[in-house]
Amino acid sequence: MTEAARDSFEGLLREALAPVEPPADFALRLESALQNITALAVDELEAWELSAMRDPRNWARPAAAVVAGSAAGAALVVLRARRRARAEVPSGGIVESARATATRTVKDLRRESRRLLGDR
């Protein structure tokens, strides 16, 4: 492979693998979608009659609602915690920064989990 071809190939790879910024409102749309999924799952579970659970054929919808609601709720908690973590950049040394970030992340996860579980 000649030098010019290699440079051209590397340039094409650099261009193809360049990071792409998501749209500005992507985080808000994702958060809204996750909230809607969580709310729909809760509504599905609230509307379910406990007496219908005796028949295993009726377990699919509540099981799907639990899985979808749990996954969306967990993703929502992580999304909100990451947003807060990016907004608050700690100052200081590496160890202090890591410790502050870990502490803040745990507090954010706890707060968001309580907010989601407290809403319902």
LINLIN-V238432 format. One record per backbone hydrogen bond with DSSP energy under -0.5 kcal/mol. CO is the residue of the C=O (numbers start at 1). NH is the residue of the N-H. Records with the same first field share a line. If there is no record, write none. Layout:
BEGIN
CO->NH + NH
END
This chain:
BEGIN
2->6
3->7
4->8
5->9
6->10
7->11
8->12
9->13
10->14
11->15
12->16
13->17
15->18
19->21
23->26
25->29
26->30
27->31
28->32
29->33
30->34
31->35
32->36
33->37
34->38
35->39
36->40
37->41
38->42
39->43
40->44
41->45
42->46
43->47
44->48
49->52
50->53
51->54
52->55
54->56
55->58
56->59
58->62
59->63
60->64
61->65
62->66
63->67
64->68
65->69
66->70
67->71
68->72
69->73
70->74
71->75
72->76
73->77
74->78
75->79
76->80
77->81
78->82
79->83
80->84
81->85
82->86
83->87
84->88
87->89
88->90
93->97
94->98
95->99
96->100
97->101
98->102
99->103
100->104
101->105
102->106
103->107
104->108
105->109
106->110
107->111
108->112
109->113
110->114
111->115
112->116
113->117
114->118
115->119
116->120
END
